[in-house]
Each structure stands twice: as C-alpha cells, then as structure tokens.
Amino acid sequence: GAVVSQHPSRVICKSGTSVKIECRSLDFQATTMFWYRQFPKQSLMLMATSNEGSKATYEQGVEKDKFLINHASLTLSTLTVTSAHPEDSSFYICSAGTSGGGDEQFFGPGTRLTVL
Amino acid sequence: GQQLNQSPQSMFIQEGEDVSMNCTSSSIFNTWLWYKQDPGEGPVLLIALYKAGELTSNGRLTAQFGITRKDSFLNISASIPSDVGIYFCAGQQTGTYKYIFGTGTRLKVLA
C-alpha cells in the first residue's frame, strides 16, 4: 500500500516551453501532496504544499506563477513548470501523506527535468 | 529553506560493520522519519517515529526519537553492500503538515 507514482520519469525540453508533471496516489486518497526539488548531491527542498480543492501553499522564494500546482482530485496533483529555463533543471519529487498530510509521507519516484 | 543538520555527511564502512548517523535541530519536532534514497529515485521510507524516546526497529535498522524532541538517530547493524545510498532524516513540526529534511548522509559500503 501507499504507492505514489509520477509521470513522466524523465523529460527534456527546450528553454521557454512548459512542462507538466503528474503525481498520483495509487492506492489511497491524498488530501495533501507535497512537491520537492532536489539538486545534485543536495537534500530535498520543499517547494509547495498541494491541497485538494484549494490553492497550493508555496514556500518562501518559490514563484507560484512559474510553478503552477493543481490538485484536481484526491489522487492527482500536477506541477507545471512554465517557461522553463536551464536553471529549472532538477529532480522534482512529490509525496503524499496517508492521513490528511500528516504522519508518514510516501514519495513518488521523481521526475528528472532537463531544460536545454 | 530550512534544513536539519545531519551527520556524518558521508562515510565509508566495511561490510558487516555497524553504522550510526544522527539528525539534530534547534527546533522541536513531533514526528521523525528516516528515508533511504538510491540514485535517480525517490526516497523510500525506512522508519517513522512519533513519540519522544521511542525506539523502533525495522530489520537491521533501529531509530530513536530523542528525548528532547530535537534529535533522532539511525543505526544500521551488520551493513551489507545494498545499504549503499543516501539516508535522510525528516522532521515534522507541531501544527504543520510539512516536513523539513536533513542534509543527508551518504553511505558507502566496502565489500
């Protein structure tokens, strides 16, 4: 149980394009999902908290207009990197909690974004 | 963003040795999680701790929630080559669903 999937696993795009990443909880409902970014050899940095049916809560320094988050249902959250630039290249990982966002968090396999 | 201090940053050990790593903070946490991350993959949950002083095991792994609620440690006994990876602690503060991650401990096991 508590399986989280992400799609795509890898994406390469040209600078200026937008990229959408999907995060799904496969066997449980997730009222809250979290989006992280991880640069090489660094830890996970929380970008935003995605709430089903309401606006996402962004961490300080994260541009909400650049990283659009939509939590359309209890099993799906999407992160859209708009007008991507090379500095947006990173490993993006989502997680979901099994009880309203608290307690344990289970992570997806991550999405490697490379912007040329 | 805020991160938890994790040590050691990296370590090389011989197969069969025990490993210990810890995570410290100046803030109080009400939940501690320990994860292992392999290259190119998402973190996998190893152990969850919910009470100060709690000691929990998962196979060869043992983790404890510090009495002060500001630290936690993870022990791996009789390490094997597949223990190689990066280990992260994550703490959840009272009144928030968010987790703050440690800086990571990179473990390398020499056969």
Interface residues (C-beta under 8 A of the other chain):
Chain A: V4 Q6 T32 F34 Y36 Q42 S43 L44 M45 L46 T49 E59 Q60 G61 F91 I93 S95 G97 G100 G101 G102 D103 E104 Q105 F106 F107 G108 P109 G110 R112
Chain B: G1 Q3 T31 L33 Y35 G40 E41 G42 P43 V44 L45 A48 Y50 F88 A90 Q92 Y97 K98 Y99 I100 F101 G102 T103 G104
